[in-house]
Amino acid sequence: MRDGFKLLFAISIFLVVVSCASTQPISLNLKFEKTSSKEDRSESKLAQSCVIHIEAIVDDRSNKDTLGVLGNAPITGDHIVDWVSQGLRDLEEYGFQISDKLPSNEKTGRELSSNISITRVLLHENSVRIYGTVILRTNLWSSNHKFEERLYRGDDDRLLWYGSKEELLTVLNGSLKKAIKDIAKDFAQSCETL
């Protein structure tokens, strides 16, 4: 029992020293990992033949300088809007057609338009776990319907083994995927009303 306590104490001290050692910023190259076909797709093909026109993606985060901290090191990431745009392409896995073009005046079927606001992208740690949060605000409408604004939150966490950039990016991508999964459910319901 006493040896187990000593080992736990030694590991705790090691983690504190390692996490506090570096204050150099950790810069992430944000790149979205497309959902693999092996992942659970129980909601797959929710919106057959529904076109989503993404008119704008805006970075409305209150803190645009950092994504959080790991120990004493700030975590930064550039191109947040591009990263979210790549993630929204994952809506195609749910059966949507994604278009960056404005809808035409001709009615070609079920079409919705959306603006996306990035409200929060955050990473934080709690000793041995890293947590990620992505919050997106959407406005969705069609030519004859106005749907309400909605807020979507995706959270993910992992054991923090090395504090590598890959670990951090995996948690952020997992958070974004969870937010997009909820967006897909609501977008599919809106498409059904057209």
N, C-alpha and C positions, 0 to 999 in steps of 0.2 A: 504494500500500500504506500509506504513511504517512498520507495523508488519510483513509483508511478507519479507521485506528486512532484518529485524532483525533475522528472522528465518533462512533465507538463509545464512546470515553471521555466525550465530551460528553453523549451520551444516558444513559450510566450515572450520571453526576453528577446530571443532571436528575432521573432516577428516584429516586435516593437523597434528594434535597432534597424532592421532591414527597411521597414516601411518609413522610418523617419530619416533614413540616411540621405536620400536624394531629394533635392528641391528643384532639379531640372525639369522643365515642362515635358510632359509626355504628349507628343503630337501624333494624333491618329489620322491615317489616310482613310477617310470614311468611304467604304465601298460596301454596298448591300449584297448579301449573299442570297441569291434567288432560292426560294423554297424548293427543296428536292421533291420529286414525285413520290418518294418513299414516306414522306411525312404524312401525318393524318390529314385527310382531305374530306372529312365527313360533310363539310359544307361545299365541297367542290361542285362546280357548275351550278351555282345558285342562280345565276342571271344569264341564261343563254340568250344570246343576241341582244344584249343591252349595251349601248355605247355610253361611256363616261367621258365627257370632255373636261379635262382638267385645265381650267383657264388660267389659274395662278396658284403658285405655291410661295408663301411669304414667311420669312423668318421673323416672328414676333416675340422671340425669347427676351426676357428682361436682362439676362446675362449672356451676351454673345461672345464674351472673351474666353470662357472656360466651360467645360462639360462636367466639371467636378474636380475632386482631388483624390489622389492615391497616396496615402501617407501625407507628406508635405508637398508632393509634386502636383502641380496643376495639370489637368488633362485638357488638351485643346484638340479641336477638330475643324478643319476647313470644309467648305462646300456642303454645308448642312442641307441646303435646298436641293442640290443635285442628289444627295444621298436619299432624301425622302422621295424625290421623284423616281429614283431607281426602285425604291421599295414599293411605291404605288403601282409600278408595273406588275407587281405580284398579284394584283387584282385580276389579271388575265387568267391566273390559275383557278379562279372562282367562276370563270366563264364570261367575264366582262371583256369588252373591247375598249382599250384605252386610247384616247386621242388627245393630242396636244393642240389640235386645230379647233377653231371656234365652230360651233354647229352651223350647218348651212340653214338657209331659210326653208329649204324643202324638208318636209317631214319624211324621214326614211325609215322610221321604225321607233323603237324605244330608245330615246336619247335623254341623258341627264347631263347637266353641267355642274361643275363644282369648283369652289375655291378652297384651298387648304392653307391653314395657318399653323405654323410650328410654334407651339406655346412653350414647350419644355423638352429639353434633351439633357438628361442628368445621369451621371455615374457617381456612386459613393460606395464606400467600403465600411464593413463592420468586422474588424479583426481578420476573419478568415473567409469572408464572403464579399463578393462584389455585386452590387445591385444597380440595375439600369431602369430608367423611366423615360418613356416618350409620350408626350401629350400633343395631340393634333386636334384642331378645331376645323370642322367642315361646314360649309354652306352648300346646299344642294338644291337645284331647281330644274324644272323642265320648261318648255315653252308655255305650257298652260297650268303648271303647278308651282307653288313656292313651298319648299320643305323647310323645316326649322333648322337652325344652326345646332350642331351637336358637337360634343366634346368626347374624344376617345383617348383612353389611357392604356398603354401597354407596359407591363412590368416583367422583368426577367432577372434572374440571379444565378450565380454559379459559385462554386468553391474557388477561392483565389489561390492558385498554386504558385504562380511565378510573377504575377502582375504584368504579364506580357501584353503587348499591344493587341495581339490576336485574341487573348482572353477578353479584353475590354471591348473589342469590336464585336465579338460573339455575343456578349451580353446586350450591347446596343442593338444589334441586328435582331436578336430575339425579342426585345422590347418593341421594336418597330413592327415586326411580324405579327405580334399579338394585337397591336392597335389596328393594323390593316385587316386582320381577321374579323374584328368587330365592325369595322367600316364596311366590309364586304356584306355582312349580314344585313345591315341597315340599308345599304345601297340596293341590295336584292329586293328587299321589301318595297322600296320606293319604285323600283322598276316594275314590280307587279301591279302597281296602281296605274301605270300608263296604258 
